[in-house]
Amino acid sequence: MLSPAMAGVLADAILAAHVAVVGFVVIGECLFLIGGRRGWRWVRGFGLRIVHLLLMGFVAGQAWLGAVCPLTLWEQALRGRAGQAAYSGSFIEHWL
């Protein structure tokens, strides 16, 4: 059984992971564009680019389908289990 305290900690961890994913997609795109022009070799890494592309495709697909991100759903469920207030709507909508 998951205690309310542990649920709160896990909800915070998911929030941090969500921020990291959004940062990777947004800041990563900027760095790829700048790095491509400046000749930075690391921006041409195949694995990095594939992960970035897959995340962008996943986010675009969710937006197109009108779906809520699974990370948001998990965080909200854990916050409810912890007895904390959970925001309604999407992660971006709430935080921006």
C-alpha positions, 0 to 999 in steps of 0.5 A: 500500500502506498502511503500518502507521504510516499505518494506526494514524493512520487508526485513531485518526482513525476513533476520534476521529470515532466519539467525535464522532458519539456525542457529537453524538447524546447531547449534541445530544439534551440540548441540543435538549431544553434549548434548546427550553425556553429558546428557543434558535433554533439548536436548531430548525435543520432541517439539524441536526435531520435529521442528528441524526435520521438518525444516531439512526435508523442507530444504532437500526437497527444495535442492532435488527439486532445489527450492529456499526457500520462505524466500529468495523469499519474501526477494528479492521481498521486497528488489525490492519493497524498491528499494534495490539491491537483490541478485540472487540465494539462501540465503546460496549461497549469504552469504556463 
